[in-house]
Amino acid sequence: MSFSVGDRCRLITRQSYLKTADPMPMLRPPDLVEAGEVGEVVALHPLETIAVRFRRGAFLLALDQLEPVAD
């Protein structure tokens, strides 16, 4: 599965923690993003990781934790 910047995606399962997509990433509690929430891809990172902006912030997530959303 591949994503491009600007694509919409949905979080498949709730995470045990979230890592911010800031220049200095920090770990955040998992209750900031619920399973099923839709976000927008804002950056592509190596090792099958992407930055996704949700309503409560941008977080780094693995590709296998996301599914594309049809517009």
Residue pairs with C-beta under 8 A, 6 or more apart in sequence:
1 63
1 66
1 67
1 68
2 63
3 9
3 41
3 44
3 50
3 63
3 66
3 68
4 41
4 44
5 41
5 42
5 43
5 44
6 40
6 41
7 40
7 41
7 68
8 38
8 39
8 40
8 41
8 68
8 69
8 71
9 38
9 39
9 40
9 41
9 52
9 66
9 67
9 68
9 69
10 36
10 37
10 38
10 39
10 66
10 67
10 68
10 69
11 33
11 34
11 35
11 36
11 37
11 39
11 52
11 54
11 61
11 65
11 66
12 35
12 65
12 66
12 67
13 35
13 65
14 30
14 33
14 34
14 35
15 30
15 33
15 61
15 65
16 30
17 27
17 28
17 29
17 30
18 27
18 28
18 29
18 30
18 32
18 33
18 57
18 59
19 25
19 26
19 27
19 28
19 59
19 60
20 26
20 27
20 28
20 57
20 58
20 59
20 60
21 42
21 43
21 51
21 52
21 53
21 57
21 58
21 59
21 60
22 58
25 60
28 57
28 59
32 54
32 56
32 57
32 59
33 39
33 54
33 56
33 59
37 54
37 55
38 54
38 69
39 52
39 53
39 54
39 55
40 52
40 53
41 50
41 51
41 52
42 51
42 52
42 53
42 58
43 50
43 51
44 50
44 51
45 51
45 60
48 62
48 63
48 64
49 60
49 61
49 62
49 63
50 60
50 61
50 63
50 66
51 58
51 59
51 60
51 61
52 58
52 59
52 61
52 66
